[in-house]
Amino acid sequence: MAQSESASRDFVGRSEAGPAQPTQAGAPALYIESNGFADAFDHRPFGFSHNLHTLDLFRFDYLLGLGQKYAAAPRDYFVAAAAATAATQFESVPHGQCAVEEALKRIDSAAVRVLLKRPENHDPRFRQLLDTLFEQVMALRGGLQGERVLRLESAVFVTSASSITPCHFDPEIAFFAQIEGRKNYHVFAPASMSEAELESFYRRGIVSIAQVDLLTRNPKHESVYPLRPGDGHHQPQNSPHWVETGAERSISYSFVFETDVSRARNRTRACNYFLRRAGIKPAPPGARPTADAAKAAAMRVMIPVRRRLTNLATKLRKA
């Protein structure tokens, strides 16, 4: 795939001098330069460095123990095979073939992708890590600026060598850190998504993986981060991305969040979907704040009603 000019080791905003906010010696830290952070945050990807790869809670034996705690929480993990190509349909890749503990034991002998969701709910050390890192990011941003956090969670990715995660986007703001092994992380700026594409996803009012047609993305919007342990990058909401691991096992960590403001923007796009279907050309979020608020308020009522009607129709069809 063609790469943009920023596809080399483009770590814009990376600070070699240390973190932009004070941390105790040896404490978990993201080393992000404060200059330009406000302009880039949730608008365009940028790279940074970190020290998370030095923490013992990311050792493979520690993660094996963590995986055992997931046995009673099947909704908190995802096990899948590697995709054939980056353009493969995300949901078409075989998944759920085994439990998480078995998958982790196969990681060096088979093409397996393991996602441990919300480790902070299973291990207090991950809760402390999540809270520490989120506090650092908010300090760089200048606080929540009146927004309210509705969802804050993390994930650990353990992936076999030479494996591909197909192209998709996530409805959340993310900070991603490479812990072990190497990864080529291909990420597109949110501007690569059309409003019509985003509206079609957000009309469902869900928080899940969103399929993206990779072949229609503009390569000018693409950045490629060749991540090594100690490297990371910021991924804005609605940034299509796909990932390929190197010749060895990979361990990565990310944390994501949504606020009441980002959720309202999602509902505005959901309303725009129905307006567009009615033959109206709606203004994108941000163009008319008063109208945005009215749209978001309308969908706050409409989305739950549509869900209940859909569930009812499903039950009636099965009756």
C-alpha positions, 0 to 999 in steps of 0.5 A, spaced: 500 500 500 502 507 498 505 510 504 504 518 505 510 522 506 509 521 514 510 514 513 517 514 516 518 514 523 514 520 524 514 522 532 511 529 531 511 531 538 515 526 541 519 529 547 526 526 548 527 530 554 522 526 558 514 527 560 511 534 559 508 533 566 512 531 572 512 523 574 516 520 580 522 516 578 520 509 575 513 511 575 509 509 568 509 515 563 507 517 556 513 522 554 509 527 550 511 534 548 506 539 550 507 544 544 502 542 539 498 537 543 492 541 544 491 542 536 493 535 534 489 532 540 483 528 537 484 531 530 490 527 527 495 522 529 502 523 532 507 519 536 510 519 542 515 515 547 513 511 554 516 507 559 510 502 560 515 496 556 519 496 563 513 494 567 513 487 570 505 487 569 506 486 562 511 480 562 508 474 558 508 470 565 504 475 568 499 476 562 498 468 563 496 469 570 491 475 568 488 471 562 486 465 567 482 471 571 478 472 564 475 464 564 469 467 568 468 473 563 467 471 556 465 478 554 471 481 556 476 478 551 476 476 544 480 471 540 481 471 533 485 468 527 490 473 523 486 476 517 489 474 510 489 481 508 488 488 511 482 489 507 479 483 509 472 484 512 473 484 520 467 480 522 469 474 517 475 472 520 475 466 524 474 467 532 472 464 538 475 458 537 478 457 544 478 460 551 483 466 552 488 461 556 489 456 551 490 462 546 495 465 550 499 458 550 498 458 542 501 465 541 508 462 539 505 456 535 499 459 531 496 465 528 492 468 534 490 475 536 488 475 543 484 482 546 484 482 553 478 487 555 478 492 561 484 489 565 483 494 570 476 490 572 481 484 573 487 486 576 488 493 581 495 494 578 492 495 571 486 500 574 492 504 577 496 504 571 489 506 567 488 512 572 495 514 572 496 515 564 489 518 563 491 523 569 497 525 565 493 526 558 488 530 561 494 534 564 497 536 557 490 537 555 488 542 561 483 538 564 477 535 562 474 543 560 467 542 562 466 535 559 464 529 563 468 522 562 462 517 560 467 511 559 474 510 560 477 503 559 484 499 557 486 493 553 492 488 552 493 486 545 497 479 545 498 477 538 502 472 534 508 473 529 506 476 522 499 477 523 494 482 520 488 485 524 484 488 518 482 495 517 477 498 522 475 504 526 473 505 533 468 510 536 473 512 541 479 517 543 485 512 544 493 512 546 496 506 544 503 503 546 507 498 544 510 493 549 514 487 546 516 485 539 514 490 533 508 492 529 507 496 523 501 500 525 497 504 519 493 509 521 488 514 517 486 521 519 479 522 521 478 526 515 479 520 511 472 518 513 466 521 509 460 524 514 455 519 510 460 513 512 460 516 520 453 517 520 451 510 517 455 507 523 453 512 529 445 511 527 446 504 531 448 508 537 453 502 539 460 502 541 463 497 537 468 495 531 466 499 525 468 496 518 472 500 513 473 499 506 480 500 506 481 500 498 477 507 498 481 510 503 486 516 500 493 514 502 494 522 503 491 521 509 495 515 512 501 515 517 505 508 518 508 507 525 513 502 525 513 501 533 518 498 537 517 497 545 517 504 548 514 507 542 506 509 542 501 514 538 495 517 539 489 515 535 483 520 534 476 518 534 474 515 527 481 514 525 481 507 520 487 503 522 490 496 520 496 493 524 501 487 522 506 484 527 513 483 525 517 476 526 516 475 533 510 475 538 507 482 540 504 485 546 501 492 546 497 496 551 492 502 549 487 506 553 480 509 550 475 514 553 469 517 551 466 524 554 459 526 554 461 531 548 464 526 544 457 522 545 453 528 543 457 529 537 456 521 535 448 522 536 448 528 532 451 524 526 446 519 527 440 524 526 444 527 520 443 520 517 436 520 518 435 527 515 440 525 509 435 519 508 429 524 508 433 528 502 436 534 507 443 535 506 445 536 514 450 540 516 456 536 519 457 536 527 460 543 529 458 547 524 451 549 527 452 548 535 445 550 537 442 545 531 447 540 534 444 540 541 437 539 538 439 533 534 443 530 539 437 531 544 432 528 539 437 522 538 438 521 545 430 519 545 430 515 539 436 511 539 433 507 545 426 506 542 429 504 535 433 498 539 427 496 543 423 496 537 428 492 533 429 487 539 421 486 539 421 485 532 426 479 533 422 476 538 416 476 534 420 473 528 422 467 532 415 466 535 
